[in-house]
Amino acid sequence: MDAYSWFRRSVSKLKKTSMPSSNTNYSQKAIKEEEEEEQFYGITDQLIDVVKSFSIDTFKNFTLPDEGGDDGQNDGNVRKDLSDWQEKHAMLVLSKVKELSHLRFKLCPRYLKEREFWRIYFTLARSYVIEYELHAVRLEKLKKLRTENGTVSNTSACEVEMSEAKQDMGMGPATSLERNLESLQS
């Protein structure tokens, strides 16, 4: 083996041993952010277990009260008549729970309209996601208050209200998404 081959192999070995640590740190950070996003949008193990128990009959036999015409706009995978939080939740749950994605494919549009499918889903999952949706709504209201009133004016009262609401709901410490939102607003 000549010196050039030895040097090339040594450099190659160094790259293989040093590169994974930086990639590992990056991937661990990405995984942590993904988990925090899923937590923010209510994608919990308990919800996943419940969603996996849904069947075609669950949706076919569910009766919804009449609500009028189908005036929502279809944008690919998720209807535009969902709130922003519901839309993001729907996208995450479809990517996380393949069984729900398969159900949706089988049911829409043959048996149910897209709008009906998501109304039924959110009705069935309501008790599992309502606290997360309310938390997101409160954060959005806080964000709007801060932008309307300037950066400093009377935000401490809102922050106290948010922390009290978080304690009442039994939610843990702020996620990095919430901290990032708060730092952007300050």
N, CA, C and O of each residue as an XYZ file, in Angstrom:
744
protein
N       0.860     -1.173      0.000
C       0.000      0.000      0.000
C       0.905      1.235      0.000
O       1.813      1.350      0.823
N       0.651      2.132     -0.910
C       1.464      3.347     -0.968
C       0.925      4.396     -0.010
O      -0.151      4.229      0.565
N       1.667      5.465      0.156
C       1.329      6.501      1.133
C       0.021      7.211      0.769
O      -0.773      7.553      1.645
N      -0.191      7.424     -0.519
C      -1.412      8.115     -0.944
C      -2.652      7.305     -0.582
O      -3.624      7.868     -0.077
N      -2.640      5.987     -0.831
C      -3.783      5.130     -0.504
C      -4.023      5.107      0.994
O      -5.162      5.160      1.457
N      -2.914      5.025      1.756
C      -3.052      5.013      3.221
C      -3.690      6.310      3.699
O      -4.595      6.290      4.534
N      -3.212      7.458      3.162
C      -3.733      8.761      3.559
C      -5.220      8.886      3.198
O      -6.011      9.371      4.007
N      -5.599      8.458      2.007
C      -6.982      8.540      1.558
C      -7.895      7.695      2.447
O      -8.982      8.142      2.814
N      -7.466      6.475      2.797
C      -8.256      5.623      3.687
C      -8.365      6.224      5.084
O      -9.422      6.152      5.710
N      -7.299      6.804      5.563
C      -7.332      7.422      6.892
C      -8.306      8.586      6.931
O      -9.071      8.730      7.885
N      -8.279      9.418      5.897
C      -9.198     10.550      5.834
C     -10.638     10.045      5.715
O     -11.551     10.591      6.335
N     -10.823      9.019      4.927
C     -12.151      8.442      4.765
C     -12.684      7.908      6.091
O     -13.855      8.109      6.415
N     -11.836      7.230      6.854
C     -12.249      6.713      8.165
C     -12.578      7.846      9.117
O     -13.534      7.748      9.886
N     -11.798      8.923      9.078
C     -12.073     10.065      9.939
C     -13.427     10.689      9.604
O     -14.196     11.047     10.496
N     -13.704     10.813      8.316
C     -14.995     11.379      7.916
C     -16.149     10.513      8.392
O     -17.169     11.021      8.858
N     -15.983      9.203      8.273
C     -17.049      8.296      8.682
C     -17.292      8.358     10.177
O     -18.436      8.255     10.619
N     -16.242      8.524     10.961
C     -16.423      8.560     12.410
C     -16.828      9.930     12.908
O     -17.542     10.022     13.907
N     -16.398     11.006     12.248
C     -16.724     12.339     12.741
C     -18.056     12.852     12.197
O     -18.753     13.585     12.899
N     -18.418     12.502     11.012
C     -19.636     13.014     10.405
C     -20.905     12.547     11.110
O     -21.804     13.365     11.307
N     -21.031     11.285     11.501
C     -22.284     10.882     12.122
C     -22.630     11.652     13.379
O     -23.809     11.852     13.672
N     -21.626     12.091     14.133
C     -21.959     12.809     15.355
C     -22.663     14.125     15.039
O     -23.626     14.482     15.719
N     -22.207     14.848     14.028
C     -22.881     16.094     13.678
C     -24.241     15.795     13.043
O     -25.218     16.493     13.310
N     -24.302     14.769     12.212
C     -25.588     14.392     11.627
C     -26.527     13.873     12.694
O     -27.730     14.131     12.647
N     -25.989     13.145     13.653
C     -26.802     12.616     14.741
C     -27.381     13.756     15.569
O     -28.557     13.726     15.931
N     -26.564     14.759     15.870
C     -27.063     15.907     16.629
C     -28.160     16.622     15.870
O     -29.173     17.020     16.444
N     -27.948     16.784     14.562
C     -28.954     17.445     13.741
C     -30.233     16.622     13.697
O     -31.327     17.164     13.852
N     -30.100     15.312     13.485
C     -31.296     14.472     13.400
C     -31.997     14.376     14.749
O     -33.226     14.322     14.797
N     -31.245     14.353     15.840
C     -31.879     14.330     17.163
C     -32.641     15.618     17.411
O     -33.728     15.605     17.990
N     -32.068     16.734     16.972
C     -32.748     18.014     17.131
C     -34.019     18.037     16.284
O     -35.061     18.510     16.738
N     -33.933     17.528     15.060
C     -35.105     17.490     14.177
C     -36.187     16.585     14.758
O     -37.371     16.919     14.709
N     -35.785     15.451     15.302
C     -36.746     14.529     15.911
C     -37.418     15.191     17.106
O     -38.630     15.070     17.283
N     -36.638     15.892     17.928
C     -37.198     16.564     19.104
C     -38.197     17.643     18.685
O     -39.263     17.776     19.288
N     -37.849     18.412     17.649
C     -38.768     19.446     17.163
C     -40.045     18.825     16.602
O     -41.140     19.351     16.801
N     -39.895     17.709     15.904
C     -41.062     17.017     15.355
C     -41.961     16.510     16.479
O     -43.185     16.611     16.393
N     -41.359     15.969     17.524
C     -42.149     15.481     18.665
C     -42.864     16.629     19.356
O     -44.017     16.484     19.761
N     -42.187     17.780     19.499
C     -42.824     18.931     20.129
C     -43.979     19.456     19.276
O     -45.011     19.869     19.805
N     -43.800     19.436     17.954
C     -44.874     19.866     17.068
C     -46.066     18.919     17.183
O     -47.212     19.364     17.249
N     -45.798     17.628     17.208
C     -46.870     16.649     17.362
C     -47.579     16.854     18.696
O     -48.805     16.761     18.763
N     -46.827     17.130     19.754
C     -47.432     17.369     21.065
C     -48.296     18.631     21.020
O     -49.398     18.642     21.568
N     -47.810     19.688     20.375
C     -48.562     20.938     20.273
C     -49.883     20.728     19.546
O     -50.894     21.338     19.895
N     -49.873     19.859     18.529
C     -51.079     19.597     17.749
C     -51.871     18.402     18.256
O     -52.789     17.940     17.578
N     -51.533     17.896     19.433
C     -52.346     16.870     20.074
C     -52.164     15.466     19.534
O     -53.015     14.609     19.772
N     -51.093     15.205     18.819
C     -50.841     13.863     18.301
C     -50.140     13.073     19.409
O     -48.912     13.032     19.486
N     -50.941     12.459     20.248
C     -50.422     11.696     21.378
C     -50.615     10.203     21.119
O     -51.357      9.805     20.221
N     -49.940      9.395     21.913
C     -50.078      7.943     21.777
C     -51.525      7.513     22.014
O     -52.036      6.619     21.339
N     -52.168      8.152     22.966
C     -53.566      7.824     23.269
C     -54.465      8.125     22.064
O     -55.326      7.317     21.715
N     -54.267      9.275     21.434
C     -55.057      9.625     20.246
C     -54.776      8.630     19.122
O     -55.701      8.179     18.446
N     -53.527      8.293     18.925
C     -53.158      7.362     17.849
C     -53.845      6.018     18.050
O     -54.345      5.424     17.095
N     -53.869      5.538     19.293
C     -54.547      4.266     19.575
C     -56.032      4.340     19.249
O     -56.595      3.401     18.685
N     -56.668      5.453     19.602
C     -58.098      5.618     19.324
C     -58.342      5.697     17.822
O     -59.274      5.076     17.311
N     -57.520      6.450     17.120
C     -57.699      6.620     15.678
C     -57.496      5.286     14.958
O     -58.183      4.994     13.979
N     -56.566      4.490     15.436
C     -56.339      3.181     14.819
C     -57.545      2.256     14.989
O     -57.720      1.311     14.218
N     -58.367      2.527     15.991
C     -59.545      1.688     16.217
C     -60.718      2.061     15.309
O     -61.702      1.324     15.249
N     -60.631      3.199     14.599
C     -61.695      3.603     13.691
C     -61.781      2.618     12.532
O     -60.776      2.079     12.071
N     -63.009      2.400     12.076
C     -63.225      1.518     10.923
C     -64.090      2.259      9.901
O     -64.572      3.364     10.149
N     -64.265      1.632      8.777
C     -65.138      2.221      7.751
C     -66.547      2.379      8.314
O     -67.205      3.393      8.080
N     -67.000      1.385      9.048
C     -68.341      1.454      9.643
C     -68.470      2.582     10.653
O     -69.542      3.171     10.795
N     -67.381      2.888     11.359
C     -67.408      3.996     12.315
C     -67.847      5.271     11.606
O     -68.668      6.028     12.124
N     -67.301      5.501     10.431
C     -67.630      6.710      9.677
C     -68.958      6.585      8.940
O     -69.733      7.541      8.902
N     -69.231      5.430      8.356
C     -70.479      5.258      7.602
C     -71.699      5.354      8.505
O     -72.717      5.917      8.104
N     -71.615      4.818      9.711
C     -72.764      4.776     10.616
C     -72.906      6.025     11.475
O     -73.883      6.153     12.214
N     -71.962      6.940     11.395
C     -72.011      8.159     12.193
C     -72.989      9.125     11.556
O     -72.914      9.384     10.355
N     -73.902      9.659     12.347
C     -74.876     10.617     11.807
C     -74.494     12.021     12.235
O     -74.296     12.308     13.415
N     -74.399     12.871     11.252
C     -74.098     14.277     11.494
C     -75.360     15.101     11.307
O     -76.150     14.824     10.405
N     -75.561     16.110     12.148
C     -76.691     17.004     11.905
C     -76.443     17.787     10.621
O     -75.301     18.121     10.304
N     -77.504     18.076      9.888
C     -77.368     18.838      8.645
C     -76.839     20.223      8.951
O     -77.251     20.878      9.909
N     -75.902     20.651      8.096
C     -75.284     21.960      8.319
C     -75.370     22.851      7.098
O     -74.805     23.945      7.103
N     -76.041     22.431      6.072
C     -76.148     23.258      4.877
C     -75.263     22.723      3.776
O     -74.852     21.562      3.799
N     -74.970     23.583      2.806
C     -74.214     23.197      1.620
C     -72.752     22.940      1.892
O     -72.234     23.266      2.960
N     -72.091     22.347      0.910
C     -70.668     22.058      0.983
C     -69.925     23.208      0.323
O     -69.617     23.160     -0.868
N     -69.636     24.258      1.118
C     -69.027     25.449      0.547
C     -67.541     25.575      0.841
O     -66.948     26.602      0.512
N     -66.918     24.577      1.444
C     -65.495     24.618      1.724
C     -64.685     24.411      0.459
O     -65.146     23.753     -0.473
N     -63.521     24.947      0.419
C     -62.654     24.808     -0.739
C     -61.699     23.654     -0.515
O     -61.095     23.556      0.553
N     -61.549     22.785     -1.490
C     -60.650     21.639     -1.387
C     -59.260     22.068     -1.812
O     -59.082     22.622     -2.897
N     -58.267     21.814     -0.958
C     -56.882     22.149     -1.254
C     -56.039     20.900     -1.083
O     -55.303     20.772     -0.105
N     -56.143     19.976     -2.032
C     -55.315     18.777     -1.950
C     -55.831     17.821     -0.908
O     -56.875     17.196     -1.095
N     -55.115     17.700      0.186
C     -55.413     16.681      1.185
C     -56.438     17.114      2.221
O     -57.181     16.273      2.726
N     -56.500     18.381      2.548
C     -57.330     18.813      3.673
C     -58.230     19.958      3.234
O     -57.814     20.841      2.484
N     -59.466     19.930      3.708
C     -60.443     20.954      3.352
C     -60.074     22.289      3.974
O     -59.505     22.342      5.064
N     -60.403     23.367      3.273
C     -60.117     24.707      3.772
C     -61.153     25.187      4.779
O     -61.007     26.283      5.320
N     -62.201     24.398      5.051
C     -63.165     24.835      6.053
C     -62.714     24.440      7.456
O     -63.442     24.660      8.424
N     -61.538     23.867      7.572
C     -60.949     23.579      8.878
C     -60.176     24.804      9.344
O     -59.701     25.594      8.528
N     -60.053     24.960     10.657
C     -59.212     26.033     11.176
C     -57.753     25.701     10.853
O     -57.432     24.570     10.488
N     -56.888     26.683     10.989
C     -55.465     26.435     10.722
C     -54.921     25.325     11.607
O     -54.161     24.471     11.151
N     -55.320     25.342     12.886
C     -54.852     24.307     13.810
C     -55.372     22.940     13.380
O     -54.615     21.969     13.347
N     -56.662     22.859     13.051
C     -57.242     21.591     12.630
C     -56.596     21.087     11.341
O     -56.369     19.887     11.181
N     -56.306     21.998     10.437
C     -55.677     21.608      9.180
C     -54.293     20.998      9.429
O     -53.956     19.958      8.863
N     -53.505     21.648     10.273
C     -52.163     21.126     10.577
C     -52.268     19.803     11.337
O     -51.501     18.875     11.082
N     -53.215     19.719     12.267
C     -53.445     18.475     13.008
C     -53.806     17.354     12.035
O     -53.286     16.243     12.136
N     -54.696     17.653     11.098
C     -55.132     16.645     10.135
C     -53.959     16.150      9.296
O     -53.824     14.948      9.064
N     -53.116     17.064      8.843
C     -51.960     16.668      8.038
C     -51.014     15.786      8.858
O     -50.497     14.789      8.353
N     -50.790     16.152     10.113
C     -49.892     15.363     10.959
C     -50.475     13.991     11.273
O     -49.763     12.988     11.230
N     -51.758     13.944     11.587
C     -52.358     12.653     11.941
C     -52.433     11.745     10.719
O     -52.297     10.528     10.849
N     -52.646     12.311      9.543
C     -52.646     11.490      8.325
C     -51.262     10.907      8.050
O     -51.143      9.765      7.606
N     -50.226     11.687      8.312
C     -48.872     11.186      8.065
C     -48.421     10.218      9.147
O     -47.612      9.327      8.888
N     -48.933     10.386     10.349
C     -48.514      9.544     11.476
C     -49.306      8.243     11.557
O     -48.748      7.202     11.903
N     -50.597      8.291     11.243
C     -51.472      7.132     11.376
C     -51.944      6.723      9.979
O     -52.911      7.270      9.450
N     -51.259      5.774      9.410
C     -51.552      5.346      8.032
C     -52.936      4.710      7.924
O     -53.545      4.746      6.854
N     -53.436      4.136      8.997
C     -54.769      3.538      8.977
C     -55.840      4.585      8.684
O     -56.796      4.315      7.958
N     -55.678      5.772      9.246
C     -56.638      6.844      8.984
C     -56.531      7.311      7.533
O     -57.539      7.602      6.888
N     -55.327      7.378      7.039
C     -55.118      7.760      5.647
C     -55.793      6.765      4.700
O     -56.401      7.164      3.706
N     -55.686      5.478      5.010
C     -56.333      4.448      4.188
C     -57.856      4.549      4.279
O     -58.555      4.408      3.275
N     -58.363      4.794      5.483
C     -59.811      4.970      5.652
C     -60.310      6.145      4.817
O     -61.320      6.041      4.121
N     -59.605      7.239      4.894
C     -60.000      8.433      4.145
C     -60.004      8.154      2.647
O     -60.896      8.596      1.923
N     -59.004      7.420      2.196
C     -58.919      7.073      0.776
C     -60.110      6.214      0.353
O     -60.663      6.403     -0.731
N     -60.504      5.266      1.214
C     -61.622      4.372      0.884
C     -62.975      5.078      0.959
O     -63.890      4.768      0.196
N     -63.094      6.033      1.889
C     -64.387      6.677      2.132
C     -64.668      7.891      1.244
O     -65.812      8.129      0.857
N     -63.633      8.651      0.926
C     -63.834      9.904      0.198
C     -63.433      9.748     -1.256
O     -62.350      9.231     -1.532
N     -64.228     10.158     -2.156
C     -65.560     10.762     -2.075
C     -66.695      9.766     -2.271
O     -67.854     10.172     -2.357
N     -66.392      8.472     -2.345
C     -67.426      7.475     -2.635
C     -68.567      7.496     -1.613
O     -69.738      7.554     -1.988
N     -68.223      7.450     -0.322
C     -69.252      7.371      0.714
C     -69.462      8.678      1.466
O     -70.574      8.989      1.892
N     -68.399      9.431      1.624
C     -68.469     10.690      2.368
C     -67.775     11.787      1.594
O     -66.832     11.541      0.843
N     -68.258     13.005      1.788
C     -67.531     14.151      1.276
C     -66.383     14.428      2.232
O     -66.426     14.050      3.403
N     -65.372     15.082      1.725
C     -64.193     15.407      2.545
C     -64.582     16.162      3.815
O     -64.082     15.877      4.903
N     -65.466     17.109      3.656
C     -65.911     17.911      4.795
C     -66.568     17.035      5.865
O     -66.308     17.203      7.056
N     -67.418     16.100      5.435
C     -68.082     15.204      6.386
C     -67.067     14.313      7.103
O     -67.167     14.085      8.309
N     -66.091     13.813      6.345
C     -65.073     12.962      6.947
C     -64.385     13.680      8.098
O     -64.247     13.113      9.182
N     -63.948     14.929      7.881
C     -63.221     15.656      8.926
C     -64.141     16.101     10.058
O     -63.701     16.172     11.206
N     -65.392     16.398      9.770
C     -66.336     16.712     10.853
C     -66.511     15.505     11.760
O     -66.516     15.640     12.983
N     -66.653     14.328     11.165
C     -66.796     13.106     11.959
C     -65.519     12.837     12.745
O     -65.567     12.519     13.934
N     -64.372     12.966     12.071
C     -63.102     12.715     12.758
C     -62.954     13.616     13.978
O     -62.659     13.135     15.072
N     -63.158     14.925     13.798
C     -62.966     15.844     14.914
C     -64.040     15.680     15.990
O     -63.799     16.005     17.153
N     -65.206     15.188     15.624
C     -66.223     14.873     16.635
C     -65.785     13.666     17.455
O     -65.897     13.670     18.681
N     -65.288     12.634     16.780
C     -64.838     11.433     17.479
C     -63.583     11.681     18.328
O     -63.426     11.099     19.402
N     -62.709     12.535     17.844
C     -61.434     12.781     18.534
C     -61.488     13.985     19.467
O     -60.485     14.332     20.091
N     -62.633     14.612     19.565
C     -62.769     15.855     20.328
C     -62.214     15.772     21.749
O     -61.467     16.654     22.171
N     -62.562     14.752     22.469
C     -62.124     14.677     23.862
C     -60.606     14.506     23.984
O     -60.036     14.772     25.042
N     -59.959     14.070     22.918
C     -58.509     13.874     22.951
C     -57.739     15.100     22.474
O     -56.574     15.270     22.835
N     -58.366     15.956     21.668
C     -57.634     17.080     21.077
C     -58.105     18.452     21.539
O     -57.441     19.449     21.255
N     -59.221     18.532     22.236
C     -59.796     19.838     22.559
C     -58.874     20.701     23.404
O     -58.789     21.908     23.175
N     -58.185     20.120     24.367
C     -57.306     20.944     25.213
C     -56.143     21.512     24.404
O     -55.692     22.624     24.679
N     -55.658     20.780     23.425
C     -54.551     21.256     22.593
C     -55.027     22.362     21.649
O     -54.315     23.337     21.410
N     -56.230     22.196     21.121
C     -56.770     23.218     20.230
C     -57.053     24.510     20.994
O     -56.768     25.601     20.500
N     -57.609     24.390     22.187
C     -57.869     25.577     23.007
C     -56.570     26.283     23.365
O     -56.507     27.512     23.366
N     -55.545     25.516     23.665
C     -54.236     26.083     23.982
C     -53.696     26.864     22.782
O     -53.165     27.963     22.946
N     -53.827     26.312     21.596
C     -53.359     26.990     20.382
C     -54.160     28.264     20.128
O     -53.595     29.278     19.718
N     -55.464     28.220     20.368
C     -56.306     29.404     20.184
C     -55.874     30.508     21.148
O     -55.794     31.676     20.769
N     -55.595     30.130     22.395
C     -55.141     31.123     23.384
C     -53.801     31.735     22.978
O     -53.597     32.941     23.119
N     -52.907     30.916     22.485
C     -51.615     31.447     22.024
C     -51.800     32.403     20.856
O     -51.133     33.434     20.780
N     -52.696     32.063     19.957
C     -52.950     32.927     18.805
C     -53.567     34.257     19.255
O     -53.207     35.310     18.730
N     -54.482     34.218     20.215
C     -55.072     35.450     20.737
C     -54.007     36.308     21.408
O     -54.001     37.529     21.251
N     -53.116     35.680     22.147
C     -52.035     36.402     22.799
C     -51.143     37.067     21.762
O     -50.726     38.212     21.933
N     -50.856     36.351     20.697
C     -50.028     36.893     19.618
C     -50.702     38.102     18.976
O     -50.052     39.115     18.717
N     -52.016     37.994     18.718
C     -52.743     39.113     18.125
C     -52.777     40.313     19.063
O     -52.617     41.450     18.619
N     -52.987     40.068     20.364
C     -52.995     41.170     21.329
C     -51.658     41.895     21.332
O     -51.610     43.124     21.371
N     -50.596     41.143     21.291
C     -49.269     41.753     21.312
C     -49.015     42.577     20.057
O     -48.420     43.651     20.136
N     -49.447     42.098     18.921
C     -49.214     42.858     17.690
C     -50.118     44.081     17.620
O     -49.710     45.112     17.085
N     -51.331     43.991     18.145
C     -52.244     45.128     18.128
C     -51.809     46.210     19.108
O     -51.876     47.397     18.789
N     -51.369     45.819     20.281
C     -51.045     46.777     21.336
C     -49.583     47.182     21.360
O     -49.169     47.899     22.271
N     -48.816     46.766     20.430
C     -47.386     47.054     20.481
C     -46.663     45.921     21.187
O     -47.260     44.889     21.493
N     -45.400     46.110     21.438
C     -44.608     45.012     21.988
C     -44.720     44.881     23.494
O     -44.599     43.770     24.009
N     -44.952     45.986     24.238
C     -44.874     45.913     25.689
C     -46.193     46.154     26.392
O     -46.388     45.647     27.496
N     -47.091     46.892     25.810
C     -48.255     47.367     26.519
C     -49.162     46.254     27.028
O     -49.786     45.534     26.248
N     -49.223     46.126     28.339
C     -50.145     45.250     29.066
C     -50.085     43.779     28.641
O     -51.115     43.105     28.636
N     -48.927     43.281     28.292
C     -48.813     41.872     27.942
C     -48.613     41.010     29.173
O     -48.833     39.799     29.123
N     -48.197     41.620     30.283
C     -47.969     40.811     31.476
C     -49.267     40.184     31.974
O     -49.255     39.056     32.467
N     -50.384     40.897     31.854
C     -51.664     40.333     32.276
C     -52.029     39.127     31.416
O     -52.552     38.134     31.923
N     -51.753     39.214     30.116
C     -52.036     38.092     29.217
C     -51.146     36.910     29.538
O     -51.593     35.763     29.514
N     -49.872     37.188     29.841
C     -48.958     36.103     30.158
C     -49.376     35.389     31.437
O     -49.289     34.164     31.526
N     -49.830     36.155     32.428
C     -50.300     35.554     33.680
C     -51.532     34.708     33.397
O     -51.649     33.593     33.905
N     -52.452     35.227     32.591
C     -53.655     34.482     32.243
C     -53.301     33.184     31.521
O     -53.887     32.137     31.798
N     -52.345     33.251     30.596
C     -51.925     32.064     29.853
C     -51.300     31.034     30.783
O     -51.579     29.841     30.666
N     -50.449     31.490     31.713
C     -49.809     30.526     32.613
C     -50.830     29.899     33.553
O     -50.729     28.715     33.874
N     -51.814     30.682     33.998
C     -52.865     30.123     34.846
C     -53.715     29.125     34.070
O     -54.079     28.074     34.597
N     -54.025     29.446     32.837
C     -54.821     28.537     32.006
C     -54.052     27.253     31.748
O     -54.635     26.169     31.743
N     -52.757     27.366     31.536
C     -51.932     26.192     31.288
C     -51.922     25.285     32.522
O     -51.994     24.062     32.402
N     -51.833     25.896     33.710
C     -51.842     25.110     34.939
C     -53.199     24.454     35.152
O     -53.276     23.307     35.594
N     -54.270     25.178     34.838
C     -55.615     24.620     34.989
C     -55.824     23.431     34.062
O     -56.495     22.464     34.422
N     -55.251     23.507     32.876
C     -55.413     22.425     31.909
C     -54.459     21.285     32.200
O     -54.554     20.231     31.571
N     -53.542     21.469     33.138
C     -52.616     20.405     33.482
C     -51.538     20.209     32.440
O     -50.952     19.130     32.353
N     -51.267     21.231     31.648
C     -50.245     21.099     30.623
C     -48.892     21.386     31.246
O     -48.777     22.160     32.196
N     -47.902     20.768     30.711
C     -46.550     20.880     31.234
C     -45.908     22.201     30.873
O     -46.586     23.146     30.469
N     -44.590     22.260     31.021
C     -43.875     23.488     30.713
C     -43.968     23.823     29.237
O     -44.295     22.976     28.405
N     -43.679     25.052     28.937
C     -43.789     25.526     27.563
C     -42.865     24.751     26.643
O     -41.733     24.430     27.005
N     -43.356     24.457     25.461
C     -42.538     23.772     24.461
C     -41.667     24.805     23.769
O     -41.868     26.008     23.933
N     -40.710     24.339     23.005
C     -39.842     25.274     22.295
C     -40.633     26.067     21.262
O     -40.280     27.208     20.963
N     -41.709     25.478     20.705
C     -42.557     26.233     19.781
C     -43.164     27.443     20.484
O     -43.200     28.539     19.924
N     -43.641     27.240     21.714
C     -44.245     28.326     22.472
C     -43.180     29.357     22.846
O     -43.425     30.561     22.765
N     -41.996     28.887     23.257
C     -40.927     29.817     23.612
C     -40.517     30.645     22.395
O     -40.285     31.848     22.507
N     -40.429     29.993     21.228
C     -40.077     30.722     20.011
C     -41.139     31.761     19.678
O     -40.819     32.884     19.289
N     -42.407     31.377     19.833
C     -43.499     32.317     19.578
C     -43.408     33.509     20.518
O     -43.553     34.655     20.093
N     -43.166     33.234     21.806
C     -43.081     34.305     22.790
C     -41.876     35.206     22.522
O     -41.966     36.422     22.690
N     -40.754     34.626     22.107
C     -39.579     35.449     21.841
C     -39.791     36.322     20.607
O     -39.294     37.446     20.553
N     -40.529     35.812     19.611
C     -40.815     36.624     18.436
C     -41.741     37.779     18.774
O     -41.654     38.854     18.180
N     -42.616     37.551     19.722
C     -43.600     38.574     20.073
C     -43.007     39.637     20.983
O     -43.518     40.757     21.023
N     -41.971     39.329     21.696
C     -41.378     40.286     22.641
C     -40.549     41.342     21.952
O     -39.987     42.215     22.613
